[in-house]
Amino acid sequence: MGKTGYFTHRDFWKHEMGQGHPECPERLDAIEDRLLVSGVGDALTRCDVPLAALPDILRAHTVEHVEHLEALTQRLVADVPAGGPDHAQLDPDTSLNRFTVLAARRAAGAAIAATDAVMSGELENAFCAVRPPGHHACRDQAMGFCFLNNIAIAARHALEAHGLDRVAVVDFDVHHGNGTEDILANDPRVLMVGIFQHPFYPYSGTEAPASNMLNLPVPAYTKGMDVRELIEMMWIPRLEAFKPQMIFISAGFDAHRDDDLGQLALTENDFSWITDRVRNIARRHAKGRIVSMLEGGYNLGALARSVEAHVRVLADL
């Protein structure tokens, strides 16, 4: 039985976007507590999380994007002691503090380290409890709580550093992973499959997507059984035909029926089912290799229970 890695780091707690923001450090507290109380944490291999190096980040982002984030950070570092603002606003929902870029580089570092450990056979699969999330971060733009696109960075790392020919990205966050699509569209080495509420933020994913993108937009209030049916009919045949050598999961749990940031009606059992289907494909075609990265999920109880359900399947518990 392969080992499941668990990647997290205290730097992820230092990034915050202001009082009352749903993408808060307490999300990781809820996950840690649940894994501890349930005993699932005991079955996981805790792993070190390095900072992503610039060349790794530039596989997915422009130099200008990285420099812009660094410049904003330097301004905050200089201004805060002088009584200046402690956040720089990027869009109505997204701001950075002076630790945000550190946390984002650490999250991308988790994605890369998890990929390396799974590729080396040290781990069969891995779950990365990271923040900020990544799947809305475009090649040259931060948005939607996201700064660096962890999944796209990891997928490109697997292709370019490890020489894989085919990797798949699976995204079940309630929001369309527009940033991942922006970076990976038209790359024939990648198949991305996603299911998301539509119409809904970021109002994308339905306009003639690239041939390597399989987007399944579903209306508000769609229930788990309908999502499962769509995945069985649409995702699974495409993934089977593609035969990915590694699978990356954008694991957003905001499609849970208790999560107020979306209006889908999934439960922990649905996340278990989806994870199991993806894991079966990974075992058939990819030696079980999966790296899963936390994206959304803002109701703390639902998030914690859903992550536990997801990780139980990864770890064969």
N, C-alpha and C positions, 0 to 999 in steps of 0.2 A: 504493500500500500504506500502510495507516494505521500510526501509531506506537504502540508499547506503552510505557506509563509504568511506572516502578519507584519505589515510595515506601517509604523506610525512614528511620530516624533514630536517632542514638546514645542518645536518651532511652529507647528500647526495651530497651537493655541494662542500664539502671539498676534496673529492676524485677526483684526476685527473691524467691522464697518459701521460701528456706532450702536448706541443703545436701541434695543428692540429690533435689530436687524435679524431676519430669520436665518441667515447663513452665519451662525455664531459658534464660538468655541464649545458651547455646551452640547452641540451635536456629537462631538467626539467623546465627551464625558459620558453621554447616554450610551454610546456604543461600548465603551470600555466597561462601564458598570454591568451592562447586559452580558457581555462575554465572560465577565468574572462570575457573576451570580449563577449563570446557566452552566458554568463549567466548560463551555466551548473554548474559552481562551486557553485552557490547559492543554488542549489538543493541537494548538497552533505553535509554529516555530517563529519566535519574535526575531526580527532581522534589523540590522543597522540601515539607516537611511542617510545616504550621502547627499550633497548638493549636486544638482545637474550642472555639468560643464557647459560653457557657451556653445561649443560646436554641436552638442546634443540638442540644445534648444533650437539652434538655427536650422536643424533638419525640418522644423515645422513653422518657424517664425522668421520674420525679417529682422535684420540688425536694427532697423529704425524702431521697430516695436519694442525690442529689448532696451534700447537706449532711452526711449521715451519713459518707460517704467522706472529705469534707474535714475533718470533726471528728476522725476517727480519725487522719488524716494530721497534723493540728496537734498532737495529743497525742503522737505519735511524735517529731515535730520537737522538742517540748519535753522529752520524757523521755530520748531516746537520749543526748544529751550528759551527762545526769545519771546515766548507767549503767542506765537503764531498758531495757525490751524493745525490740528493733529491728524486731519484726513485731507486727501486730495480727491475730489469727485470726478469720476470718469463718465458716468451716466447717472440717471436718476436713482438707480438701484446699486451702483457699483462704485466703491471708493477704496483707496488704499491708505494704510497707515505706514509708519516707517518700517514695519516688520513684514509687510505683505509680500514684497518681492523675495525676501528671504524664505518665507513660507512657500511661495509658489515655486521657487527653485528647488526647495526641499521636496515638494510634492512631485515635481518632474523627476527628481533624483530617486524617489521611491519607485516610480514607474520604470525607470531604467534599471535600478538594482534588482527589482522583482523580475524583470525580463531576463537579466543576466543569470539570476539564480535558477529560474525555471529552464532556461536554455542549457545550463550546465548540468541539469539533472539533479542538482542539490535539492530542489523543490519540485513537486509535480505541478502545483499551482500556487497562487498567492492572492491575498486581498490586501489592498492598501487603503487604510483609514486616513485619508488626507483631506486637507483643505488649504487654500481655496480649491473648489472644483475646477474643471477645465474645459468641458465640452462646448461651451459657447465662445471660447477664445479663438478668434480667427487668426490667420497668418499675420495680420498687421493691426489687430484691434482687440483690446480687452472689452468684455461686455458680459452682462448677465451673471454677475458674481465671479466671473472667470478671468484669469490673467495669462496663464500659459496652458496650452492644451496637452495635458498629461498623456492622454490616450494616443494622440497623433504622434507625440514625441516618442512614446514607447513603440508604437507600430513601426515608425521609420527606423528606430534603433534596431529592432528585430530584423528588418529587411537589410539594412545597410551595414550594421556592425556584425550581425550573425549570418548574413548571407541567405536568409530564407527567401523563397520565391513567392509565397502566398500567405498572407495573414488576413484574418477576419476581425472586424469590429462589430460588437453587438451593443446596442444602446437602448435601454428600456426606461430611461428617464421620462418623466411626463412632458418635458420640453424637447423639441427637436435639437439634436446635436449639430447646430449649424456651423460651429467653428470647426469641428472634426470634418464635416463635409467640405467646408471651404478649403481645408488643407489637403484632404485625401481624394477629392473628386478627380476622376480620370486617371488615377494611378492603377494600372491593371493588376498590380501585385496585391491590391487591397479590395476586399468586398466588405462594405458596411451595410448592416441591416439595422433598422431602427423602427420603433413604434412610439407614437407620441400623440398627445391631444392636439386637435386642430379644429377650428382656428384658435390659436393660442400663442403666447410668446414663444419664440421670436418671429412668429408669422412667416415661417419659411419651410422648405422641405417638400413643397407640392408642385413647384414650378419646374417642370422638365429636368429632374435630377440626372446627373451623369449615369452612365450605364453600370458603373460599379457601386451605385447606391440603390438600396432597396428600402424605400421609406413607406411606412404604413401609418398614415394619419388616421386617427379615430376620433369620433365626436365625444364631447363631454358626457360623463355618466356611463361610458362603456364599462361593462363588467368583465371580471376575470375570465369567465368561460369564453367570451367573444374574443378576447385578446389571445387566449390559448389557441382557439380555432384558427385565427389569422396566422399566428406564428407557425402552427403545424402545416398550414396550406402554403404559406408564402416563404417564410424564412428557411424552414428546414430543407426543402428541396434545393434552394439556391446554395445553402451552406454545404450540403452533401455533394453537389456537383462541383463546387469550388475546391473542396478538399483542403481547407486551410491547414497550414503547418503550425499555427499558433493562433489563439483567440484572445482578443482583448475585450473586456466588458466595461462599458460606461454604466456603472451600477448606480442609477438614481432611483431612490425609493419614494419619490414624491407623487408617483401614480397610486399610492396607497389611498384607500377610501377615507382615511382619517386625516389626510394631509390637506390643509387649507390652501396651499399654493397651487393645487391643481384640482380638477374635477373628475378624475378617473376613479374607478372603484375596485382596484386590486387589493389583495390581502397578502399576508405572509405566505400562505399556501401557493398563491400564484407565482411569487418570486422564487419559491422553492422549485416549482414545476419548470419555470423558464430556465433556471440555473441547471437543473437536471438535464433538460433537453440539450442545452449548450455543452454540458459536460460530456454527454454521450457522443456528440460530434467530435469534441476534442480528443476523446479516447480513441475514436475510430481513425481519425486522420492526423492528429497532432500530438500523439504520445501523451495525451492528457494535459497539454500545456495551455494554461489559462492564466492571464493576469487581469484581475478585476480592480477597478479604481472607483472609489466613492465619488459620486456626483451629487445629485440633490437628495432631498429627504429632510423635511423641516418640522414635522410633528415628532417630538423627541421620543415618545413611547413607540409610535409606529416605526420610526426609523430604526430604533434599537432592536425591536423584534424582527424587523425585516432583514437587517444585517445578520442577525443570529441565524435566521432561516437560510439565507444565502450561503453563509460560511459553513453551516452544517452540511450542506450538499457538497460544497467544494472539498471539505475535509472528510467526507464519507462517514459522518457520525449518525 
